[in-house]
Amino acid sequence: MQLSRYEKCCSSARRLRSAFCVFGSVLAIAACGGAGSSGPGSSAPAALTAPTVSAVNSTVDLSLSAQVGKKIFFDKALSASGKLSCASCHDPNHAYGPPNDLAVQFGGPALLDSGVRAVPSLRYKEFTPAYADLLDNPDGISAPGPGGGFTWDGRANTLAEHAKIPLLSSFEMANASIAEVVAKLKSASYAALFQQAFGNQAFDDADAAFNNALAALQAYQLEDPSFHPYSSKFDLYAGNKIGGTLTSAETRGMEVFTDPNRGNCSSCHFQGAGLNGSTALFTDFSYEAIGVPRNAAIAANGSASYYDLGVCGPLRSDHLPRSSGAVNAFCGMFKTPTLRNVATRGVFFHNGVMHSLAQAIRFYNTRDTNPEIWYPTAGGTPKASPDPGFPAYGLITTQYLGGSVQKFDDLPAAYRVNIDPQLPLDGRPAGSAPPMSEQNIADLICFLNTLTDGYQPPSPPPTSGPCVD
């Protein structure tokens, strides 16, 4: 039996509460790129430089394959420009996410070609299942739906498949062929290590050598603990360990996170404890259409006919609409990312249109109640200065008299039926009260900060501050 949206939210929240109890929690929960973006024609950002291998703990005992993968991950020579490595965009010093607040990164032969999607973190991918149109939801209760896979549209089923994409993408590492990649590997300083791992004839067959390189990258990501450290304050809390006591603000924020009538974050951003031996990953691997505003900073969006529709294309080709505007339940759907280390990011959503965690949360809270601050207005008259109560945190800071708000401007009208209506994006009327208060938002941000890895309990603990009281 398929559950209603409300039942799904409450079921997920109940499982989250149960998981916290399993962790040994003593808390009784009451309820279950913008600024800095480069536009078309911009030069490559100086900040996009690959970290050195020493940036990652080198004392970990890795298999030979993983050792090769580590070398490949940091090798700029494998790109057409000679200046871009996997680590350039997936920086270990930034939770294996982007090292800047650009909506999309630059690559290609001269590092001048703009990407089309924001770079996700590579952390906590070890339990990601292969993509399926009807994947069982990890909560064990909700009806199956699109889920799993890698990239924003799930077109890669394994970390090895995922690694193939940037090596051959024209706007990333821009190799023209598999043979070109293998030729670079054969001349690399670690070629002997490659042969030690895969045999003396490892370079004789280009396709086999390329597949071994992808397998090596996968082994590195699976074996090196820096890709899944589980070292946040939340992990101390979940394990009932010293230093893991949540403050009052963080506790309230967790309540907002799980409450189906306020944040309702846990309906998509939670995976139950114990699944595949993991702790909470803060994603259920599902895909949702939420109508994120169009990002003019992405060069491809300069064409009015271009739409990034996620699972139904254009980068993924097996779920394309039969014809322009034809009914397609997958159009507009993008993968739910993990919220671990979300507070360290400078860009949010698949197109990087939001540039702070607070702004992303406010979009969820006011997309429907104040659409005029997220989407452009057509035909209105701009006011010389906005009214005192006009929100200043949106993408649109100009207030208009009259006109029509172009809501869901990055999703063709034919596919807006796919937009998920569950709270807080529940389609409530414009001008009505949003589901979260200002205090709720502040508390939620405090809780999300507890998901940042590398937490060291302060001594003594703080007794005051915005995330304490």
C-alpha positions in Angstrom: 0.0 0.0 0.0 1.4 3.4 -0.9 1.5 5.9 1.9 0.3 9.5 1.7 2.9 12.3 1.8 2.0 13.0 5.4 2.3 9.4 6.4 5.6 9.1 4.7 6.9 12.2 6.6 5.7 10.9 9.9 7.0 7.4 9.3 10.4 8.7 8.4 10.5 10.9 11.5 9.5 7.9 13.7 12.4 5.9 12.3 14.7 8.8 12.9 13.6 9.0 16.5 14.1 5.2 16.8 17.6 5.5 15.4 18.6 8.1 17.9 17.4 5.8 20.6 19.5 3.0 19.1 22.5 5.3 19.2 22.0 5.7 23.0 20.5 9.2 22.9 19.0 10.4 26.1 17.0 13.1 24.2 13.2 12.6 23.8 12.3 14.3 20.6 8.9 15.9 20.6 8.1 15.4 16.9 9.2 13.4 13.9 26.2 29.7 -8.2 24.6 34.4 -6.9 27.5 36.3 -5.5 30.8 34.9 -6.4 29.5 33.0 -9.4 31.3 33.4 -12.7 29.1 34.0 -15.7 29.6 33.1 -19.4 33.0 34.1 -20.7 34.6 34.4 -17.3 38.2 33.3 -16.9 39.1 30.3 -14.8 39.2 31.0 -11.1 42.6 31.2 -9.5 41.3 29.4 -6.5 40.8 26.2 -8.5 44.1 24.5 -7.9 44.7 20.9 -6.9 45.8 20.2 -3.4 48.9 18.0 -2.9 48.7 14.4 -1.9 50.1 15.4 1.5 46.8 17.1 2.2 45.4 13.6 2.9 46.6 11.3 5.7 49.3 9.2 4.0 49.6 6.7 6.9 46.5 4.7 6.0 47.3 1.2 4.9 45.8 1.0 1.4 45.7 -1.8 -1.1 47.9 -1.5 -4.1 44.9 -0.7 -6.2 43.9 2.1 -3.8 47.4 3.5 -3.7 47.2 3.8 -7.5 43.8 5.4 -7.2 45.2 8.0 -4.8 48.0 8.9 -7.2 45.4 9.2 -10.0 43.1 11.3 -7.9 45.8 14.0 -7.4 47.4 13.8 -10.9 46.9 17.1 -12.8 48.8 15.7 -15.8 45.8 13.5 -16.6 43.9 16.5 -17.8 44.1 18.2 -21.2 45.2 21.4 -19.5 47.7 19.7 -17.2 46.3 21.8 -14.4 43.2 19.9 -13.3 42.9 16.8 -11.2 40.0 15.0 -9.4 41.1 16.8 -6.2 40.9 20.2 -7.9 37.1 20.1 -7.7 36.8 17.5 -5.0 39.1 19.1 -2.5 39.9 17.0 0.6 40.3 20.2 2.6 36.6 21.0 1.7 35.0 17.6 2.5 35.9 16.5 -1.0 33.7 19.2 -2.4 34.5 22.4 -4.3 37.1 24.7 -2.8 35.2 27.9 -3.7 31.7 29.3 -4.0 31.5 29.2 -7.8 28.2 27.7 -9.0 30.0 25.5 -11.5 33.7 24.9 -12.1 35.9 25.4 -15.1 37.8 22.8 -17.2 38.6 21.9 -20.7 42.0 22.3 -22.5 42.5 25.9 -21.2 40.4 25.8 -18.1 37.9 28.1 -19.8 35.0 25.8 -20.3 32.2 26.1 -17.9 30.5 23.2 -16.2 26.7 22.8 -16.1 26.2 21.5 -12.5 27.5 22.2 -9.0 30.2 19.9 -7.8 28.9 17.5 -5.1 31.0 16.1 -2.2 32.6 12.7 -2.7 32.2 11.9 1.0 29.9 9.2 2.3 29.3 7.4 -1.0 30.2 3.9 0.1 26.7 2.8 0.7 25.1 4.3 -2.4 23.1 1.7 -4.3 22.9 1.5 -8.1 20.2 3.6 -9.7 16.7 2.1 -10.0 13.5 3.7 -11.2 11.8 1.8 -8.3 14.4 1.7 -5.5 13.2 0.5 -2.1 13.3 3.4 0.3 15.7 2.9 3.2 13.0 3.8 5.7 11.4 0.4 4.8 8.0 2.0 4.7 7.7 4.5 1.9 6.7 3.4 -1.6 9.6 2.7 -4.0 10.7 5.4 -6.3 13.7 6.7 -8.3 16.8 6.4 -6.2 20.5 5.5 -6.0 23.3 6.0 -8.4 25.9 8.7 -8.7 25.9 12.3 -10.1 22.9 14.6 -9.8 21.0 12.4 -12.2 22.2 8.9 -11.2 23.6 8.0 -14.6 26.6 6.2 -13.0 25.9 3.1 -10.9 29.3 2.7 -9.2 32.1 5.0 -8.1 34.2 3.5 -10.9 31.6 4.5 -13.5 31.4 7.9 -11.9 35.1 8.4 -12.2 34.9 7.9 -16.0 32.8 11.0 -16.5 35.2 13.8 -15.7 38.2 12.1 -17.4 36.4 12.2 -20.7 34.1 15.3 -20.3 35.0 18.1 -22.7 34.4 20.7 -20.0 36.3 18.8 -17.3 39.5 16.9 -17.8 38.8 16.9 -21.5 40.7 13.8 -22.7 39.7 12.9 -26.3 39.8 9.2 -25.8 40.4 6.3 -23.4 43.7 5.7 -25.2 44.8 9.3 -24.4 44.2 8.7 -20.7 46.1 5.4 -20.8 49.0 7.0 -22.6 49.3 9.5 -19.8 49.1 6.8 -17.1 51.8 4.9 -18.9 54.2 7.9 -18.7 53.2 8.8 -15.1 55.7 8.6 -12.3 53.5 5.9 -10.7 53.4 3.6 -13.8 55.4 1.0 -12.1 53.0 1.0 -9.2 50.2 0.6 -11.7 51.9 -2.5 -13.1 52.6 -3.8 -9.7 48.9 -3.6 -8.9 47.5 -4.8 -12.2 50.3 -6.9 -13.9 53.3 -6.3 -16.1 51.1 -6.2 -19.2 48.7 -3.7 -17.5 49.1 -1.1 -20.3 48.9 -3.5 -23.3 45.1 -3.3 -23.6 43.9 0.3 -23.4 40.3 -0.6 -22.4 41.5 -2.9 -19.7 44.0 -0.4 -18.4 41.4 2.3 -18.3 38.9 0.1 -16.4 41.7 -0.7 -13.9 42.3 3.0 -13.4 38.6 3.5 -12.7 38.7 0.5 -10.3 41.7 2.0 -8.6 39.9 5.3 -8.1 36.9 3.5 -6.6 39.2 1.5 -4.3 40.8 4.7 -3.0 37.5 6.2 -2.2 36.2 3.1 -0.5 39.4 2.4 1.5 40.7 5.8 2.6 38.9 6.8 5.8 39.0 10.5 4.8 36.1 9.8 2.5 34.0 8.6 5.3 35.4 9.8 8.6 32.2 9.9 10.7 34.0 12.5 12.9 31.3 15.1 13.5 29.7 16.2 16.7 26.6 14.4 15.6 28.6 11.2 15.5 29.8 11.7 19.0 26.2 12.3 20.0 24.9 9.3 18.1 27.4 7.1 19.7 26.8 8.6 23.2 30.4 9.6 23.4 32.2 12.3 25.4 31.8 15.7 23.8 28.7 14.7 21.9 26.1 16.4 24.1 23.9 18.7 21.9 23.2 22.2 23.1 19.7 23.5 23.6 19.8 25.3 20.2 21.1 22.2 18.5 18.5 20.0 20.1 15.7 22.4 19.0 17.2 22.3 15.5 17.1 18.6 15.4 13.4 18.8 16.4 12.8 21.2 13.5 14.7 18.8 11.2 12.4 15.9 12.1 9.1 17.7 12.5 6.8 17.0 9.5 5.1 20.3 10.2 8.2 22.5 10.1 11.5 21.5 8.5 10.5 18.0 7.6 14.1 17.5 6.4 14.2 13.9 7.6 11.6 12.8 5.0 14.4 12.8 2.4 17.6 13.5 4.3 17.8 10.5 6.5 19.0 7.0 6.2 18.3 4.8 9.2 21.1 3.6 11.5 22.4 0.1 10.9 21.6 -0.1 7.2 24.6 -1.8 5.5 26.5 -1.3 8.8 26.4 2.5 8.4 25.4 5.3 10.7 23.0 8.0 9.5 24.0 9.3 6.0 21.3 12.0 5.9 20.1 11.0 2.5 17.6 8.4 1.4 19.2 8.4 -2.1 15.9 9.5 -3.6 15.2 12.0 -6.4 12.9 15.0 -6.1 11.7 17.9 -8.2 11.5 21.0 -6.2 11.7 23.8 -8.8 15.0 25.4 -8.0 15.3 28.8 -9.7 17.3 29.1 -13.0 20.9 30.1 -12.5 22.0 32.7 -15.1 25.6 32.2 -14.0 25.7 28.9 -15.9 26.8 29.5 -19.5 24.5 26.8 -20.9 21.5 28.7 -19.5 22.3 31.5 -21.8 20.1 29.6 -24.3 16.4 30.0 -23.6 15.8 26.5 -25.0 18.3 24.8 -22.7 16.9 23.1 -19.6 18.7 20.8 -17.2 15.9 18.3 -16.3 18.0 15.9 -14.2 17.0 12.3 -14.6 15.2 13.0 -18.0 18.2 14.7 -19.6 20.1 16.1 -21.3 23.2 14.6 -19.7 21.3 11.3 -19.0 19.9 9.8 -22.1 17.8 6.8 -21.1 14.9 8.7 -19.7 14.5 11.4 -22.3 10.9 12.6 -23.1 9.4 11.0 -26.2 9.0 14.4 -27.7 9.2 18.0 -26.6 6.8 18.6 -23.7 5.7 15.0 -23.6 4.6 13.6 -20.2 7.6 12.3 -18.3 7.6 11.7 -14.6 11.4 12.0 -14.3 11.8 15.5 -15.6 13.0 18.0 -13.1 14.2 15.3 -10.6 17.6 15.5 -9.0 19.3 13.4 -6.4 18.9 14.1 -2.7 22.5 14.7 -1.4 23.8 13.9 2.0 23.7 16.7 4.5 26.9 15.7 6.1 29.3 18.7 5.9 26.6 20.8 4.3 27.6 23.7 6.5 31.0 23.8 4.8 29.6 24.4 1.3 29.5 27.6 -0.6 27.0 26.5 -3.2 23.7 24.5 -2.9 21.4 22.6 -5.2 22.3 21.0 -8.5 22.9 24.3 -10.2 24.6 26.1 -7.4 22.2 29.0 -7.4 22.1 29.4 -3.6 25.3 30.5 -1.9 24.7 30.0 1.8 23.1 27.4 4.0 20.7 30.0 5.4 19.6 31.0 1.9 19.0 27.4 0.9 16.9 26.8 4.0 15.0 30.0 3.5 14.2 28.9 -0.1 12.6 25.7 1.3 10.7 27.8 3.8 9.4 30.6 1.5 9.5 29.3 -2.1 5.7 29.3 -2.0 4.9 32.1 0.5 7.3 34.6 -1.1 8.0 33.4 -4.7 8.8 36.9 -5.8 12.2 36.8 -3.9 13.3 33.6 -5.7 11.9 33.9 -9.2 11.9 36.9 -11.7 8.8 39.1 -12.1 7.6 39.9 -15.7 5.7 43.0 -16.5 6.0 44.7 -13.1 7.3 48.1 -12.1 10.4 48.1 -9.9 10.2 50.2 -6.8 13.0 52.7 -6.1 13.5 51.0 -2.7 11.8 48.0 -1.2 9.4 48.3 1.6 10.9 47.8 5.1 9.4 44.3 5.4 10.6 43.1 2.0 12.9 40.1 2.6 16.5 40.8 1.6 17.8 37.2 1.8 16.3 36.0 -1.6 17.8 35.9 -5.1 15.6 38.8 -6.1 16.2 41.9 -4.0 14.1 44.3 -6.1 10.5 44.7 -5.2 7.9 45.0 -8.0 4.5 46.6 -8.2 2.2 44.4 -10.3 3.6 42.0 -12.8 3.7 38.2 -12.8 6.1 36.1 -10.8 7.7 33.5 -13.2 7.7 30.7 -10.6 9.6 27.5 -11.5 11.4 29.4 -14.3 13.9 26.5 -14.8 11.2 23.8 -15.4 9.0 23.8 -18.4 5.3 24.0 -17.6 4.6 20.4 -18.8 6.8 19.0 -16.0 5.6 21.1 -13.1 3.2 18.4 -12.1 6.3 16.4 -11.0 7.1 18.9 -8.2 7.0 17.3 -4.8 4.3 18.9 -2.7 5.4 17.8 0.8 6.3 20.3 3.5 7.9 22.7 3.7 7.4 23.0 -0.1 3.7 22.3 0.1 2.3 24.8 -2.3 0.7 27.0 0.3 -0.6 30.4 -1.0 1.7 33.3 -1.5 1.5 35.7 1.4 0.7 33.0 3.9 2.8 32.2 6.9 5.8 29.9 6.2 6.2 26.7 8.2 9.4 27.7 10.0 9.9 30.7 12.2 13.2 32.7 12.3 14.1 30.9 15.5 13.4 27.6 13.8 15.8 28.5 11.0 18.5 29.6 13.3 18.2 26.4 15.4 18.1 24.2 12.3 21.4 25.8 11.1 22.9 25.0 14.5 21.9 21.4 14.2 23.2 21.1 10.6 26.6 22.4 11.8 26.9 19.4 14.1 27.2 17.3 10.9 30.6 18.8 10.0 33.5 16.4 10.2 36.6 17.0 12.2 34.8 18.1 15.4 37.0 18.6 18.5 35.0 19.1 21.7 36.1 22.4 23.2 37.4 22.5 26.8 35.6 24.0 28.6 32.3 23.8 26.6 30.9 27.3 25.7 28.2 28.6 27.9 26.7 31.2 25.6 26.3 32.0 22.0 23.8 31.6 19.1 24.1 27.8 19.0 24.3 27.3 22.7 21.3 28.8 24.4 
